[in-house]
Amino acid sequence: MTRDATAAVSRAVAAGPDGEAPGTILAGCSGGLDSTVLLHALAQAHPGRVRAVHVHHGLHADADAWASRCEAFCASLRVPLQVIRVTVVDVDAGPEAAARAARHRAFLDAMQPGDWLALAHHRDDQAETFLLRALRGAGPDGLASMRPLRPFGPGLMWRPLLDLPRADLLAYAQASDLRWIEDPSNASSDFDRNFLRNTVMPLLQQRWPQADAMFAQSARMNRQARTLLDAEDEAALARLRHGLPVDELDADALRVLPPERRARVLRRWMRQLGLPPLPAAALTRIEDEVLQARADAEPRVEWAGACIEGWKHRLRAGASSPALPPDWQAVWDGRAPLSLPEGSVLSLEGSAGFDTPLQVRARMGGERIDLPHRTHSHALKHVLQDAWMPPWIRRRLPLLVDADSGQLIAAGTMLSRHFAGRAQAPDARLHWHLA
């Protein structure tokens, strides 16, 4: 058993899941059994190409001693170690998730382009992850659990031991005469994962000895299903986005997809845009309020600082789009760029400035504009609609107005016939740079 386990660990760390050679390796080192085995095996398999990082959470009285133990162990392996101190902020997700988030931030700080971040998760961890996600009602994406290799920061996250049981790691450690740290918090069943590990899994294995292996196999099968679904989602998303900016989709084409595919495509779109995950409640509102809206409506759904809004057969997603405050105004002579409070910038080119300063403000409603080559003024609202200016742009639109007469000189880059005279140059150009 010991010889087989040692060989299994050595094979696992030799190459990536498809036989690819890892690049430079950054190994997480907590000092516990799992990471001690991983780092020892990596140092044997890839001499001179391994660095280590220890995340000092500062949550235990022995945290400094643990960091010192890791330093001594890494020195014995001739592996450089970086100790990163973090602050764990438990907001809403719970202490386990908060600590994990802090570790991931530390890993990102330590990584260099092309690094493979090696973590010591094994088959028992995978079984626990599968159960935790099943208890939260996860679908195929969640039940796929941890991947052996995935993009992470400037490189990849690698879990070479994911198919091996913890018993193999223990046998390897004993055969190699390794010493490791026992974190007393692992014995506390106050944490969900510890409760599964200490209470639920032993009970299941009394009846089904291969329970951990079967849960891990189910995770692997869900991972295969997710790979197929992801490819189909990406193809559908590409069709919906054809010819449009990355933050816009063809709403009509989205409507004809089955609702299950719509949900997956929308969630994938959010991930690609770097937006917060789309919760079920927001997805329901998008189905009911956005996709069912009239083409001339301007529906909008917000969540966690992000939004999806519909207009003219299109959807737009992004951070909750800012608006120019209705009570904001400034006086601008055009000589230097003007920064607006919602993040955009106005600049005047081809002119030394306006003949007299103009007032810059938000729309208030009822404005009219004298367009070039027209004999009478037009309602700005109708002009913007005819120009197909989306509502997320209209909300930010700055107006340049003569403060004395109230005459509208420009609306964003839409110029009135009075603009050239006020800019004192026939070729003057107004630029509105959106952040």
C-alpha positions, -999 to 999 in steps of 0.1 A, spaced: 0 0 0 28 25 10 48 18 -22 17 21 -44 6 53 -27 41 69 -30 41 60 -67 6 74 -72 15 107 -57 47 109 -77 28 102 -109 1 127 -101 25 156 -97 47 148 -127 24 164 -154 -9 181 -159 -42 162 -164 -36 158 -202 1 150 -198 12 186 -203 43 198 -185 36 224 -159 52 258 -162 68 274 -131 50 261 -101 37 281 -71 26 257 -44 3 266 -16 18 256 17 -3 256 49 19 232 68 -9 206 70 -6 170 58 -20 176 23 1 206 13 32 191 30 29 160 8 22 181 -23 52 204 -18 75 175 -10 64 156 -41 67 186 -64 102 194 -52 112 159 -61 95 159 -95 104 195 -106 136 206 -88 144 243 -92 110 251 -107 89 253 -75 82 282 -52 59 281 -22 35 306 -6 21 304 30 -9 325 37 -8 338 73 -45 343 83 -36 354 118 -67 336 132 -49 312 156 -25 318 184 0 295 168 -1 312 134 34 326 137 47 292 147 30 276 117 47 301 94 81 293 109 75 256 105 67 262 68 99 282 64 120 255 79 104 228 58 108 248 26 144 255 34 150 218 38 136 213 3 155 243 -11 122 258 -22 118 296 -18 88 305 4 68 337 5 47 344 36 17 366 30 -3 380 59 -40 386 52 -70 400 69 -100 378 68 -132 398 65 -164 378 71 -192 398 55 -220 376 43 -207 343 30 -194 329 63 -159 324 78 -149 295 55 -157 315 24 -141 346 38 -108 328 46 -108 311 11 -113 345 -6 -84 360 14 -62 330 4 -71 335 -32 -62 372 -31 -29 363 -16 -22 336 -42 -30 362 -70 -5 386 -53 22 359 -53 16 346 -88 37 355 -119 26 352 -155 25 316 -166 26 302 -130 8 270 -122 -7 275 -87 -6 240 -72 -31 232 -44 -34 200 -24 -71 192 -27 -77 154 -29 -105 130 -35 -120 133 0 -121 171 -5 -138 167 -38 -165 144 -23 -171 170 4 -174 198 -21 -199 177 -42 -221 171 -11 -219 208 0 -230 220 -34 -257 193 -37 -271 205 -3 -273 240 -18 -293 228 -48 -265 232 -74 -269 222 -110 -243 206 -133 -220 236 -131 -219 235 -93 -219 197 -90 -188 196 -113 -171 207 -81 -133 214 -83 -115 211 -117 -80 196 -118 -68 225 -140 -84 258 -147 -74 294 -156 -66 315 -125 -52 350 -125 -21 353 -147 -17 315 -149 -35 282 -140 -48 266 -108 -36 230 -107 -50 203 -83 -28 173 -91 -39 152 -62 -77 155 -69 -81 118 -79 -62 104 -49 -78 96 -15 -64 112 16 -52 77 27 -26 78 -1 -13 112 11 -10 99 46 9 68 34 32 89 13 39 112 43 47 83 66 69 66 40 88 99 35 91 105 73 73 139 69 60 160 98 30 183 95 8 207 115 -25 196 129 -49 226 128 -72 222 159 -100 240 140 -103 210 117 -118 191 146 -146 216 151 -179 206 134 -192 241 137 -180 245 101 -201 228 74 -171 211 57 -158 198 90 -192 184 99 -193 165 67 -158 153 71 -160 143 108 -196 131 111 -214 125 78 -187 109 56 -176 83 82 -213 73 87 -218 70 49 -187 50 45 -198 25 71 -226 15 47 -210 25 14 -172 21 18 -166 37 -17 -189 67 -10 -161 93 -14 -150 77 -47 -186 76 -60 -192 113 -51 -159 122 -68 -170 102 -99 -203 120 -100 -184 153 -99 -163 141 -128 -193 132 -148 -209 165 -141 -177 182 -152 -179 163 -185 -215 174 -190 -206 210 -181 -178 209 -208 -204 200 -234 -229 226 -221 -203 253 -220 -193 247 -257 -230 249 -267 -235 280 -246 -205 297 -261 -217 290 -296 -252 304 -288 -237 335 -272 -215 341 -302 -246 340 -325 -265 364 -302 -236 388 -301 -228 387 -338 -220 422 -350 -228 438 -317 -205 452 -289 -195 426 -263 -219 442 -238 -249 438 -261 -271 409 -273 -298 403 -299 -329 401 -277 -351 386 -304 -327 358 -310 -324 352 -273 -361 349 -269 -364 319 -293 -339 298 -273 -353 274 -247 -356 290 -213 -329 266 -199 -305 277 -226 -314 314 -221 -304 311 -184 -271 295 -191 -262 319 -219 -271 349 -197 -250 336 -168 -221 329 -192 -224 364 -206 -221 379 -171 -190 359 -164 -173 370 -196 -182 406 -188 -167 402 -152 -201 411 -137 -215 396 -104 -233 362 -108 -269 364 -120 -291 353 -91 -323 334 -97 -346 363 -87 -329 386 -112 -331 360 -139 -368 357 -134 -373 394 -136 -353 395 -169 -376 369 -183 -407 386 -171 -399 423 -174 -372 426 -201 -377 398 -226 -415 403 -225 -413 441 -229 -424 460 -259 -397 471 -283 -401 507 -275 -400 501 -237 -369 506 -216 -370 478 -190 -341 475 -166 -331 449 -139 -304 456 -114 -285 433 -89 -253 437 -69 -242 468 -88 -248 453 -122 -278 456 -146 -293 443 -178 -316 466 -197 -335 462 -230 -341 486 -258 -350 483 -295 -345 445 -298 -312 446 -279 -300 438 -244 -272 456 -227 -253 444 -196 -228 462 -175 -222 479 -142 -253 498 -132 -250 526 -157 -244 560 -141 -266 590 -149 -257 627 -150 -272 641 -118 -303 662 -127 -293 691 -105 -257 692 -117 -244 720 -138 -211 736 -147 -198 765 -167 -173 756 -195 -153 777 -218 -140 748 -239 -103 756 -233 -96 725 -213 -114 691 -211 -144 690 -187 -148 659 -165 -185 651 -158 -196 636 -125 -206 602 -140 -172 596 -154 -173 609 -190 -153 638 -204 -161 666 -228 -134 682 -250 -133 708 -277 -109 704 -306 -101 727 -335 -110 758 -315 -94 779 -288 -127 779 -269 -162 792 -270 -169 829 -275 -185 830 -241 -187 802 -215 -216 778 -219 -236 760 -192 -233 722 -191 -261 703 -175 -283 672 -177 -315 669 -196 -346 682 -178 -372 675 -205 -388 697 -231 -356 708 -248 -356 717 -285 -326 718 -308 -320 737 -340 -303 711 -363 -281 722 -392 -299 727 -425 -334 726 -408 -358 755 -409 -373 750 -375 -364 734 -342 -371 698 -331 -379 682 -298 -346 668 -285 -364 637 -272 -376 628 -307 -342 636 -323 -325 612 -299 -351 585 -305 -347 589 -343 -309 586 -338 -314 553 -320 -295 566 -290 -298 539 -263 -313 549 -229 -281 540 -211 -264 568 -232 -292 592 -229 -291 591 -191 -256 605 -193 -261 630 -221 -246 664 -213 -263 695 -228 -244 727 -237 -267 756 -233 -264 794 -236 -270 804 -200 -287 837 -209 -311 826 -237 -314 789 -228 -306 781 -265 -293 745 -269 -259 745 -285 -251 708 -284 -264 676 -269 -234 653 -264 -218 653 -299 -251 662 -316 -245 698 -327 -270 726 -333 -266 750 -362 -253 776 -336 -223 755 -325 -198 766 -351 -204 802 -344 -201 798 -306 -169 777 -311 -155 804 -333 -143 779 -359 -161 762 -387 -142 729 -383 -145 728 -345 -153 693 -331 -169 684 -298 -158 651 -283 -177 632 -256 -155 604 -241 -175 578 -223 -157 560 -194 
